[in-house]
Amino acid sequence: MELISVATTTYSLVAGIFILILFVIVKKKNNNKLALPPGPPGWPVIGNLHQLGDKPHQSLFHLAQKYGPLMTLKLGMKTVLVVSSPSMANEVLKINDQSFSSRTVNIAVKTFTYQGSSLVWSPIGPIWRLIRKICNTEIFSAKRMDAMQHFRREEVCRTIDTILEDYKEGKSVTICEKAFMISLNLIGKMVCNKQIFEPGSAQAAEFRDMVLGILKSIPLPNISDHFPFLERFDLQGLNRKNKRLARRFDNLFDRIINERLAQRVHVQCNGNGNEEMDFLDVMLDLAKDSQLTLENIKGTLLDIFVAGTDTTSSTIEWAMAELIRKPALMRKVQAELDEVVGVERRMEEADIENLPYFRAVVKEVFRLHPATPLNIPRKANKSCEVSGYLVPENTQVLVNIWAIGRDPTAWKDPLNFNPDRFLECNIDYKGQDFELLPFGAGRRMCIGLPLAHRLLHLVVGSFLQAFNWSIPLDNGGDIDMSEAFGLTLQKAVPLRAIPSPRLAMEFYSKK
């Protein structure tokens, strides 16, 4: 009995010591556990959904003034990290780029992009790398950009001609429509070597409405995204609406692909296979080798046509709006164009590097009016630490580019449109300076930067070289600069302006 008692006492002592050690370890672990970044308190069930409003980029900017540049929200059942300063953007997009390289794919994105199989929305992996390589090589490489330069010049010259006709007929010009048509025709040439729609046609206008429909639908609050168990009920009817729009795009891409396949068969049958391959040909050959699916091709076409047309055209509209409402700045750009380019020949892409003030104007437009105000949402691949805070796995990450451009710690007098600020610094928008991120940064950075850089400068520069611009009298002498939120940042009221030729009429007959 005595032995049993001693053994029992010993076991009890060992168990007690073990429990004490375990308690110390757990307590120490809990003490070292990282906390989530701070954020506003939310309501039961819905969290902070009610605080987003119809312009989330602005609402999040104001919340960040109180809770900091790294902020946590609960949107229904989802945890969201909001980044609102250059230093925090550097932490997320550069230092922890690999941890945040995935995308948050909501129900609308799945509907439009074939379950997220496009370049923009697919996860990092072999297919993503292959599509990105093809896009970089066949569309956005310096060699391809140079080879397509004459198409961009011809399209801009054609648009200048149409604006001149509008002037002669006493019409005002809707800038976004002109810019969208330029972008659409050029994207068609680059992707499949054809003009998709006739300029000014009803089909072209319908396509623009389709593009705007996607850009408004993707960020639209859908209760099923925040409470996934409700997805099958489609309580708001958004998924039914999106599927109808998705079918229209799908039919368009099917037509483009089927026409190309028939053309390839015709070429093979007639023994003429010497034509240079374009982007669509390369994608179809890879699909034939089973490296890509038809959904990968159509999803990437969607990415290129939607992003390539809207982001550039909306930025052109914002640039023209800022300059028209500030005539002194417009005259300063025009004076630089007259000095560098002259008044007899038309502006070329090669002139861009010799126009420092004009480049500063474009940077200032990017700062105040980034094409994607909330960078396309990322997702934490795994739990990680950012600036001493915990970011759990699967957290959605929003980088508020719009807020970063207005950060008073990064910019002096941030709400004032002042291009001179960029003449005094070397900040650029190529993903290395986190104060200016219109194209994002890191491995998920927008690959369309080379085209946007050339086209934006060429179009705005050509518009300013050829015409003086004024506000229609029915606008009350001012331009409405309010924003309409979507995946991209639109002007709520499209810009209408009156052109008048500023050079000798011989200039307009030159091509």
Legacy VTK file of the C-alpha trace (Angstrom):
# vtk DataFile Version 3.0
C-alpha trace
ASCII
DATASET POLYDATA
POINTS 511 float
0.000 0.000 0.000
2.880 2.285 0.870
4.472 1.693 -2.559
1.182 2.422 -4.296
0.824 5.636 -2.315
4.369 6.763 -3.200
3.773 5.913 -6.856
0.503 7.803 -6.847
2.142 10.805 -5.235
4.998 10.679 -7.771
2.591 10.452 -10.718
0.563 13.322 -9.297
3.705 15.415 -8.856
4.883 14.682 -12.441
1.400 15.397 -13.808
1.274 18.625 -11.858
4.685 19.707 -13.134
3.634 18.765 -16.702
0.407 20.778 -16.411
2.347 23.733 -14.971
4.865 23.614 -17.848
2.028 23.311 -20.374
0.252 26.275 -18.766
3.430 28.378 -18.944
3.950 27.456 -22.615
0.354 28.241 -23.558
0.415 31.476 -21.583
3.679 32.499 -23.218
2.307 31.579 -26.629
-0.818 33.648 -26.017
1.267 36.568 -24.793
3.325 36.425 -27.998
0.307 36.039 -30.248
0.016 38.833 -32.795
-3.099 40.956 -32.921
-5.062 41.940 -36.005
-4.514 45.495 -37.262
-6.929 47.980 -35.662
-10.253 48.794 -37.268
-13.687 50.241 -36.647
-16.117 48.251 -34.504
-18.776 46.553 -36.584
-22.396 45.629 -36.177
-23.448 42.073 -35.327
-23.527 39.723 -38.334
-22.838 42.352 -41.048
-19.659 43.738 -39.484
-18.565 46.945 -41.266
-20.591 46.500 -44.458
-22.781 49.487 -43.624
-19.727 51.773 -43.512
-18.608 51.268 -47.128
-21.249 53.409 -48.857
-21.484 53.838 -52.626
-17.895 55.104 -52.894
-15.880 52.608 -50.799
-12.498 54.091 -51.764
-13.528 57.385 -50.150
-15.166 55.757 -47.118
-12.071 53.635 -46.466
-9.850 56.685 -46.844
-11.752 58.513 -44.104
-11.782 55.444 -41.817
-8.014 55.109 -42.243
-7.567 58.660 -40.944
-8.850 57.357 -37.593
-7.689 53.731 -37.506
-4.413 53.889 -39.396
-2.874 52.920 -42.750
-3.188 49.202 -41.966
-6.775 48.537 -40.993
-8.972 45.469 -40.445
-12.646 45.277 -41.394
-15.201 42.510 -41.088
-17.481 42.371 -44.109
-20.007 39.746 -43.164
-18.025 36.542 -42.661
-14.916 37.886 -44.411
-11.864 39.518 -42.879
-10.495 42.385 -44.986
-7.146 44.169 -44.690
-7.090 47.755 -46.030
-3.759 49.363 -46.945
-3.733 53.176 -47.191
-0.135 54.456 -47.109
3.028 54.081 -49.225
4.959 52.349 -46.425
2.226 49.775 -45.824
1.831 49.241 -49.588
5.556 48.493 -49.702
5.103 45.912 -46.918
2.252 44.157 -48.732
3.153 44.498 -52.419
6.924 44.111 -52.180
8.196 42.667 -48.905
5.305 40.180 -48.577
4.412 40.001 -52.283
4.558 36.209 -52.390
2.238 35.838 -49.402
-0.341 38.113 -51.063
-0.049 36.895 -54.652
-3.473 35.230 -54.851
-6.711 36.911 -55.849
-10.021 37.239 -54.063
-12.444 35.915 -56.683
-16.047 36.853 -55.955
-19.173 35.431 -57.587
-19.333 38.083 -60.308
-15.695 37.482 -61.275
-16.322 33.728 -61.498
-19.297 34.394 -63.773
-17.461 36.740 -66.143
-14.004 35.129 -66.220
-14.857 31.443 -66.578
-14.380 30.661 -62.879
-11.357 32.957 -62.574
-9.319 31.324 -65.356
-8.074 34.579 -66.925
-4.708 36.261 -66.508
-5.906 38.892 -64.032
-7.861 36.524 -61.794
-6.174 33.118 -61.999
-3.943 31.945 -59.121
-0.171 32.076 -59.425
0.924 28.895 -61.171
2.027 27.395 -64.509
-1.046 28.593 -66.465
-0.801 32.125 -65.074
2.916 32.290 -65.912
2.305 30.980 -69.429
-0.466 33.483 -70.212
1.545 36.338 -68.730
4.582 35.371 -70.812
2.488 35.293 -74.004
0.960 38.695 -73.242
4.349 40.218 -72.493
5.929 38.738 -75.611
3.135 39.050 -78.165
1.485 42.328 -77.092
3.399 44.425 -74.584
7.068 43.863 -75.437
9.043 46.883 -76.698
9.387 45.163 -80.086
5.620 44.675 -80.440
4.915 48.167 -79.160
7.223 49.655 -81.785
5.775 47.473 -84.544
2.232 48.686 -83.748
3.199 52.341 -83.455
1.876 53.286 -86.905
-1.547 51.835 -86.035
-1.758 54.031 -82.954
-0.723 57.068 -84.982
-3.297 56.335 -87.706
-6.079 55.850 -85.170
-5.283 59.113 -83.402
-5.118 60.966 -86.747
-8.509 59.526 -87.706
-9.948 60.728 -84.404
-8.496 64.227 -84.894
-10.295 64.289 -88.260
-13.614 63.364 -86.628
-13.145 66.066 -83.963
-12.478 68.612 -86.708
-15.750 67.589 -88.365
-17.534 67.999 -85.031
-16.098 71.506 -84.788
-17.281 72.411 -88.295
-20.778 71.167 -87.422
-20.827 73.090 -84.151
-20.919 69.954 -82.025
-19.347 69.349 -78.641
-17.150 66.291 -78.151
-17.734 63.567 -75.551
-14.118 62.818 -74.680
-14.604 59.350 -73.164
-16.385 58.070 -76.295
-13.579 59.247 -78.590
-10.920 57.799 -76.291
-12.778 54.497 -75.878
-13.058 54.030 -79.635
-9.338 54.641 -80.101
-8.528 52.062 -77.425
-11.006 49.500 -78.759
-9.735 49.662 -82.330
-6.124 49.380 -81.201
-6.818 46.432 -78.893
-8.577 44.666 -81.777
-5.543 45.224 -84.015
-3.121 44.025 -81.358
-5.039 40.910 -80.355
-6.551 39.617 -83.571
-5.380 42.023 -86.275
-8.851 43.366 -87.075
-11.235 46.172 -86.290
-13.912 44.647 -84.087
-16.544 47.360 -84.617
-17.034 50.277 -86.981
-16.224 53.590 -85.263
-19.379 55.318 -84.129
-21.546 52.268 -84.789
-24.375 51.098 -82.559
-22.417 47.869 -81.960
-19.424 49.843 -80.654
-21.663 51.826 -78.290
-23.295 48.593 -77.126
-19.896 47.055 -76.443
-18.910 50.040 -74.311
-22.100 49.604 -72.295
-21.180 45.932 -71.837
-17.711 46.879 -70.574
-19.149 49.405 -68.129
-21.639 46.763 -67.009
-18.837 44.401 -66.000
-16.850 47.120 -64.244
-19.882 48.131 -62.185
-20.968 44.563 -61.426
-17.698 43.112 -60.095
-17.398 45.389 -57.009
-21.157 45.672 -56.470
-22.023 44.545 -52.912
-23.401 41.013 -53.152
-24.653 39.516 -49.900
-23.675 36.060 -51.182
-19.995 37.095 -51.308
-20.041 38.029 -47.626
-22.221 35.097 -46.532
-21.224 32.226 -48.887
-23.949 29.865 -47.608
-26.507 32.197 -49.272
-24.974 31.928 -52.763
-27.444 29.351 -54.066
-30.368 31.657 -53.280
-29.064 34.680 -55.290
-31.200 36.925 -53.073
-30.438 40.126 -55.012
-30.731 38.568 -58.454
-27.234 39.786 -59.326
-25.941 36.446 -60.527
-28.824 36.002 -62.989
-28.157 39.471 -64.388
-24.392 38.860 -64.617
-24.873 35.542 -66.411
-26.864 37.300 -69.140
-24.086 39.848 -69.614
-21.430 37.119 -69.537
-23.220 35.252 -72.346
-23.027 38.352 -74.550
-19.259 38.523 -74.118
-18.984 34.772 -74.592
-20.866 34.967 -77.895
-18.584 37.770 -79.094
-15.410 35.843 -78.266
-16.813 32.654 -79.790
-17.415 34.592 -83.012
-13.889 36.023 -83.038
-12.306 32.624 -82.334
-14.468 30.711 -84.845
-13.723 33.247 -87.582
-10.011 32.860 -86.914
-10.212 29.045 -86.919
-12.051 29.118 -90.261
-9.464 31.538 -91.632
-6.632 29.232 -90.552
-8.278 26.261 -92.264
-8.676 28.324 -95.437
-5.018 29.369 -95.352
-3.873 25.775 -94.849
-6.049 24.507 -97.693
-4.659 27.131 -100.055
-1.074 26.504 -99.057
-0.404 30.061 -97.860
1.008 29.817 -94.375
3.435 32.742 -94.436
1.264 35.263 -92.615
2.714 36.503 -89.317
1.029 35.029 -86.262
-0.733 37.382 -83.865
-1.670 36.988 -80.207
-4.832 35.008 -80.938
-2.942 32.569 -83.189
-0.379 31.893 -80.468
-3.102 31.259 -77.882
-4.995 28.897 -80.211
-1.834 26.906 -80.962
-1.207 26.468 -77.249
-4.802 25.316 -76.783
-4.258 22.780 -79.539
-1.282 21.464 -77.568
-3.514 21.267 -74.458
-1.474 23.815 -72.503
-4.416 26.200 -72.401
-8.156 25.733 -72.381
-10.692 27.636 -74.443
-11.803 29.228 -71.161
-8.250 30.511 -70.554
-8.272 32.126 -74.001
-11.697 33.734 -73.693
-11.018 34.865 -70.122
-7.789 36.554 -71.214
-9.531 38.197 -74.172
-12.028 39.573 -71.682
-9.215 40.937 -69.499
-7.500 42.648 -72.421
-10.601 44.122 -74.048
-12.156 45.350 -70.794
-9.038 46.642 -69.040
-7.349 47.829 -72.229
-10.287 49.944 -73.347
-11.763 51.386 -70.177
-8.784 52.188 -67.974
-6.994 54.176 -70.673
-10.084 55.988 -71.935
-11.234 56.969 -68.426
-7.758 58.287 -67.572
-7.714 60.321 -70.808
-11.052 61.806 -69.784
-9.792 62.731 -66.302
-6.656 64.318 -67.816
-8.665 66.429 -70.254
-11.088 67.438 -67.501
-8.288 68.662 -65.216
-6.639 70.659 -68.002
-9.827 72.190 -69.413
-10.873 73.426 -65.969
-7.373 74.902 -65.513
-6.696 76.765 -68.789
-3.326 78.085 -67.585
-2.031 74.513 -67.222
-3.459 73.554 -70.618
-1.681 76.494 -72.253
1.561 75.475 -70.524
1.337 71.956 -72.011
0.492 73.394 -75.428
3.476 75.760 -75.249
5.767 72.821 -74.483
4.277 70.880 -77.400
4.828 73.852 -79.729
8.427 74.183 -78.592
9.348 70.480 -78.796
7.113 69.175 -81.591
6.428 72.372 -83.493
3.294 73.532 -85.254
3.775 71.825 -88.586
4.118 68.130 -87.769
1.973 65.926 -85.568
3.123 64.647 -82.204
4.829 61.229 -82.227
5.462 58.752 -79.431
9.173 59.527 -79.687
8.399 63.061 -78.460
7.108 61.881 -75.074
10.527 61.732 -73.414
11.221 65.335 -74.438
8.066 66.702 -72.780
8.861 66.808 -69.032
5.987 69.085 -68.020
3.436 67.044 -69.957
4.746 63.850 -68.317
4.358 65.562 -64.935
0.736 66.357 -65.797
0.065 62.682 -66.559
1.651 61.610 -63.267
-0.547 64.086 -61.399
-3.611 62.619 -63.138
-2.525 59.132 -62.058
-2.082 60.387 -58.474
-5.524 61.931 -58.107
-7.499 59.736 -60.513
-6.030 56.197 -60.532
-7.835 53.923 -62.975
-8.401 51.294 -60.263
-8.959 53.199 -56.989
-8.882 49.989 -54.948
-6.215 47.766 -56.442
-7.742 44.512 -57.719
-8.254 42.530 -54.488
-5.531 40.183 -53.344
-5.744 37.390 -50.798
-3.383 36.091 -48.120
-2.121 32.651 -49.208
-1.166 31.895 -45.620
-1.121 33.599 -42.247
1.706 36.099 -42.025
2.964 39.148 -40.172
2.790 42.685 -41.562
4.286 45.553 -39.575
3.873 43.639 -36.300
0.263 42.604 -36.949
-1.281 39.260 -37.826
-2.907 38.794 -41.235
-4.800 35.466 -41.185
-4.884 33.102 -44.136
-7.564 33.916 -46.763
-7.827 37.537 -45.648
-8.913 39.772 -48.526
-6.420 42.591 -49.142
-7.428 45.983 -50.563
-4.721 48.521 -51.413
-6.430 51.912 -51.523
-4.428 53.536 -54.328
-6.832 56.492 -54.314
-6.055 57.108 -50.624
-2.296 56.759 -51.112
-2.427 59.513 -53.729
-4.031 61.760 -51.101
-1.839 60.792 -48.151
-0.799 64.103 -46.500
2.363 62.474 -45.116
3.477 61.632 -48.659
2.201 64.641 -50.609
2.206 68.362 -49.877
-1.223 69.932 -50.439
-2.500 66.547 -51.694
-5.937 67.666 -52.924
-4.512 70.316 -55.255
-3.842 69.361 -58.897
-0.237 70.538 -59.199
1.987 68.868 -61.843
4.981 70.950 -60.694
5.415 68.583 -57.741
6.742 65.945 -60.169
9.320 68.317 -61.659
10.974 68.390 -58.237
11.207 64.621 -57.658
11.922 61.385 -59.523
8.786 59.497 -58.460
7.444 57.306 -61.271
4.568 54.875 -61.766
6.499 51.722 -62.700
5.906 49.917 -59.416
9.019 50.956 -57.492
7.720 54.146 -55.901
4.875 53.279 -53.553
3.567 56.834 -53.387
2.277 56.435 -56.972
0.732 53.057 -57.835
-1.795 53.419 -60.691
-0.618 50.085 -62.120
0.001 48.354 -58.803
3.310 46.689 -57.946
4.879 43.263 -57.546
4.145 40.144 -59.551
0.487 41.123 -59.925
1.320 44.514 -61.398
-0.697 45.473 -64.503
1.167 44.269 -67.590
-0.557 46.854 -69.802
1.632 49.706 -68.514
3.758 50.011 -71.701
0.667 50.474 -73.885
-1.085 52.800 -71.425
2.032 54.973 -71.130
2.342 55.465 -74.875
-1.332 55.751 -75.722
-2.294 58.112 -72.910
0.465 60.595 -73.748
-0.135 60.319 -77.492
-3.903 60.850 -77.331
-3.959 63.674 -74.783
-0.934 65.336 -76.398
-2.500 65.117 -79.861
-5.826 66.504 -78.615
-4.038 69.468 -76.991
-1.721 70.088 -79.921
-4.531 70.196 -82.457
-7.260 72.013 -80.517
-8.109 74.509 -77.864
-10.847 73.214 -75.581
-13.598 74.966 -73.663
-16.611 74.080 -71.531
-20.085 74.193 -73.134
-22.217 77.090 -71.888
-24.900 74.705 -70.638
-22.361 73.329 -68.150
-22.560 76.557 -66.194
-18.892 77.330 -66.780
-17.585 74.438 -64.685
-16.881 70.715 -64.934
-18.475 68.208 -62.580
-15.530 66.244 -61.152
-17.558 63.797 -59.050
-16.719 60.109 -59.260
-18.762 57.015 -60.024
-17.220 54.017 -58.270
-16.660 50.714 -60.019
-13.739 48.380 -60.536
-12.366 51.408 -62.397
-12.839 55.073 -61.534
-15.299 56.774 -63.895
-16.415 60.379 -64.071
-19.980 60.444 -62.807
-20.844 62.984 -65.522
-19.119 62.343 -68.889
-16.926 65.215 -70.059
-18.282 67.212 -72.994
-16.000 69.890 -74.447
-15.964 72.261 -77.396
-12.897 72.017 -79.675
-11.498 74.789 -81.836
-8.481 74.417 -84.160
-5.389 76.167 -82.801
-3.031 75.595 -85.762
-3.033 76.428 -89.472
-5.533 74.353 -91.457
-2.666 72.758 -93.420
-1.689 70.943 -90.223
-4.943 68.955 -90.205
-4.478 67.649 -93.726
-1.153 66.011 -92.789
-1.112 62.347 -91.836
LINES 1 512
511 0 1 2 3 4 5 6 7 8 9 10 11 12 13 14 15 16 17 18 19 20 21 22 23 24 25 26 27 28 29 30 31 32 33 34 35 36 37 38 39 40 41 42 43 44 45 46 47 48 49 50 51 52 53 54 55 56 57 58 59 60 61 62 63 64 65 66 67 68 69 70 71 72 73 74 75 76 77 78 79 80 81 82 83 84 85 86 87 88 89 90 91 92 93 94 95 96 97 98 99 100 101 102 103 104 105 106 107 108 109 110 111 112 113 114 115 116 117 118 119 120 121 122 123 124 125 126 127 128 129 130 131 132 133 134 135 136 137 138 139 140 141 142 143 144 145 146 147 148 149 150 151 152 153 154 155 156 157 158 159 160 161 162 163 164 165 166 167 168 169 170 171 172 173 174 175 176 177 178 179 180 181 182 183 184 185 186 187 188 189 190 191 192 193 194 195 196 197 198 199 200 201 202 203 204 205 206 207 208 209 210 211 212 213 214 215 216 217 218 219 220 221 222 223 224 225 226 227 228 229 230 231 232 233 234 235 236 237 238 239 240 241 242 243 244 245 246 247 248 249 250 251 252 253 254 255 256 257 258 259 260 261 262 263 264 265 266 267 268 269 270 271 272 273 274 275 276 277 278 279 280 281 282 283 284 285 286 287 288 289 290 291 292 293 294 295 296 297 298 299 300 301 302 303 304 305 306 307 308 309 310 311 312 313 314 315 316 317 318 319 320 321 322 323 324 325 326 327 328 329 330 331 332 333 334 335 336 337 338 339 340 341 342 343 344 345 346 347 348 349 350 351 352 353 354 355 356 357 358 359 360 361 362 363 364 365 366 367 368 369 370 371 372 373 374 375 376 377 378 379 380 381 382 383 384 385 386 387 388 389 390 391 392 393 394 395 396 397 398 399 400 401 402 403 404 405 406 407 408 409 410 411 412 413 414 415 416 417 418 419 420 421 422 423 424 425 426 427 428 429 430 431 432 433 434 435 436 437 438 439 440 441 442 443 444 445 446 447 448 449 450 451 452 453 454 455 456 457 458 459 460 461 462 463 464 465 466 467 468 469 470 471 472 473 474 475 476 477 478 479 480 481 482 483 484 485 486 487 488 489 490 491 492 493 494 495 496 497 498 499 500 501 502 503 504 505 506 507 508 509 510
